[in-house]
Amino acid sequence: LEHLSLDLWRNDLRDEGVNAFAAQLCKTTTLRTLKMVLNRNNLTDSSAQALGDLAQLPSLQCLKFGLWRNALTDATAAAMFKQPNKLLNFSLDLDSNHITD
């Protein structure tokens, strides 16, 4: 698997499922492109930490997350803005969450 794109808007996704899925993806050694649109779910900072860990995959070159209208806070921004490992393209949409300046 080199490219994965998931579009899961307006589901009832919770941290447990997203964390387990992210943990499985972290075992992938060939993934180069990952796009996950998880807008309008029930995700919290726990999910953001697990998703932020995906940026450390050695083979990953492009990472895009859509996470608007979840229950994310300032801790999410800190988790998602870790120094990415060799990413050529990084995109993050956190609109309409609970993040302050």
C-alpha positions as a LaTeX table, in Angstrom:
\begin{tabular}{lrrr}
\hline
Residue & $x$ (\AA) & $y$ (\AA) & $z$ (\AA) \\
\hline
Leu1 & 0.00 & 0.00 & 0.00 \\
Glu2 & 1.55 & 3.29 & $-1.12$ \\
His3 & $-1.42$ & 5.67 & $-1.30$ \\
Leu4 & $-4.44$ & 5.84 & 0.99 \\
Ser5 & $-7.28$ & 8.34 & 0.92 \\
Leu6 & $-10.17$ & 8.14 & 3.40 \\
Asp7 & $-13.19$ & 10.42 & 3.36 \\
Leu8 & $-15.27$ & 9.76 & 6.47 \\
Trp9 & $-17.36$ & 12.89 & 6.98 \\
Arg10 & $-20.32$ & 12.94 & 9.35 \\
Asn11 & $-19.90$ & 9.55 & 10.85 \\
Asp12 & $-19.91$ & 8.65 & 14.50 \\
Leu13 & $-16.18$ & 7.99 & 14.66 \\
Arg14 & $-14.68$ & 7.97 & 18.14 \\
Asp15 & $-11.14$ & 8.09 & 19.47 \\
Glu16 & $-10.87$ & 4.35 & 20.08 \\
Gly17 & $-11.45$ & 3.42 & 16.45 \\
Val18 & $-9.25$ & 6.16 & 15.01 \\
Asn19 & $-6.45$ & 5.37 & 17.48 \\
Ala20 & $-6.53$ & 1.66 & 16.58 \\
Phe21 & $-6.53$ & 2.45 & 12.87 \\
Ala22 & $-3.62$ & 4.90 & 13.25 \\
Ala23 & $-1.67$ & 2.30 & 15.23 \\
Gln24 & $-2.11$ & $-0.18$ & 12.38 \\
Leu25 & $-1.00$ & 2.41 & 9.82 \\
Cys26 & 2.12 & 3.13 & 11.89 \\
Lys27 & 3.23 & $-0.44$ & 11.11 \\
Thr28 & 3.14 & 0.30 & 7.37 \\
Thr29 & 6.54 & 0.65 & 5.74 \\
Thr30 & 5.53 & 1.61 & 2.20 \\
Leu31 & 2.86 & 4.30 & 2.66 \\
Arg32 & 3.87 & 7.43 & 0.74 \\
Thr33 & 0.62 & 9.44 & 0.59 \\
Leu34 & $-2.07$ & 9.65 & 3.26 \\
Lys35 & $-5.17$ & 11.82 & 3.07 \\
Met36 & $-7.75$ & 11.54 & 5.84 \\
Val37 & $-10.88$ & 13.67 & 5.94 \\
Leu38 & $-12.49$ & 13.10 & 9.33 \\
Asn39 & $-14.67$ & 16.21 & 9.51 \\
Arg40 & $-17.76$ & 16.30 & 11.72 \\
Asn41 & $-17.05$ & 13.32 & 13.91 \\
Asn42 & $-16.54$ & 12.98 & 17.68 \\
Leu43 & $-12.76$ & 13.08 & 17.81 \\
Thr44 & $-10.78$ & 14.54 & 20.69 \\
Asp45 & $-7.11$ & 15.27 & 21.39 \\
Ser46 & $-6.42$ & 11.56 & 21.87 \\
Ser47 & $-7.09$ & 10.96 & 18.18 \\
Ala48 & $-4.97$ & 13.93 & 17.19 \\
Gln49 & $-1.99$ & 12.51 & 19.08 \\
Ala50 & $-2.34$ & 9.15 & 17.31 \\
Leu51 & $-2.77$ & 10.82 & 13.92 \\
Gly52 & 0.18 & 13.13 & 14.58 \\
Asp53 & 2.37 & 10.06 & 15.11 \\
Leu54 & 1.71 & 9.09 & 11.49 \\
Ala55 & 3.86 & 12.02 & 10.34 \\
Gln56 & 6.87 & 10.08 & 11.64 \\
Leu57 & 6.44 & 7.22 & 9.14 \\
Pro58 & 9.78 & 7.05 & 7.29 \\
Ser59 & 8.25 & 6.41 & 3.86 \\
Leu60 & 5.55 & 9.11 & 4.09 \\
Gln61 & 5.94 & 12.10 & 1.77 \\
Cys62 & 2.47 & 13.66 & 1.70 \\
Leu63 & 0.12 & 13.97 & 4.68 \\
Lys64 & $-3.22$ & 15.77 & 4.62 \\
Phe65 & $-5.77$ & 15.88 & 7.43 \\
Gly66 & $-9.24$ & 17.40 & 7.45 \\
Leu67 & $-10.40$ & 17.55 & 11.05 \\
Trp68 & $-12.88$ & 20.38 & 11.24 \\
Arg69 & $-15.91$ & 20.34 & 13.51 \\
Asn70 & $-14.64$ & 17.82 & 16.03 \\
Ala71 & $-13.89$ & 18.38 & 19.73 \\
Leu72 & $-10.20$ & 19.22 & 19.36 \\
Thr73 & $-8.37$ & 21.68 & 21.63 \\
Asp74 & $-4.97$ & 23.40 & 21.85 \\
Ala75 & $-3.33$ & 20.06 & 22.66 \\
Thr76 & $-4.30$ & 18.93 & 19.17 \\
Ala77 & $-2.38$ & 21.74 & 17.53 \\
Ala78 & 0.70 & 20.81 & 19.56 \\
Ala79 & 0.40 & 17.13 & 18.62 \\
Met80 & $-0.18$ & 17.78 & 14.95 \\
Phe81 & 2.61 & 20.30 & 14.52 \\
Lys82 & 5.43 & 18.04 & 15.61 \\
Gln83 & 8.42 & 18.23 & 13.32 \\
Pro84 & 7.34 & 16.02 & 10.40 \\
Asn85 & 9.84 & 13.48 & 9.15 \\
Lys86 & 10.83 & 14.28 & 5.53 \\
Leu87 & 7.34 & 15.34 & 4.47 \\
Leu88 & 7.20 & 17.12 & 1.14 \\
Asn89 & 3.59 & 18.17 & 1.62 \\
Phe90 & 1.68 & 18.67 & 4.89 \\
Ser91 & $-1.85$ & 20.05 & 5.15 \\
Leu92 & $-4.01$ & 20.37 & 8.26 \\
Asp93 & $-7.52$ & 21.84 & 8.52 \\
Leu94 & $-8.68$ & 22.36 & 12.12 \\
Asp95 & $-11.49$ & 24.83 & 11.49 \\
Ser96 & $-14.42$ & 25.01 & 13.96 \\
Asn97 & $-12.86$ & 23.19 & 16.89 \\
His98 & $-11.98$ & 24.44 & 20.40 \\
Ile99 & $-8.53$ & 25.79 & 19.59 \\
Thr100 & $-7.50$ & 29.20 & 20.93 \\
Asp101 & $-4.73$ & 31.56 & 19.90 \\
\hline
\end{tabular}
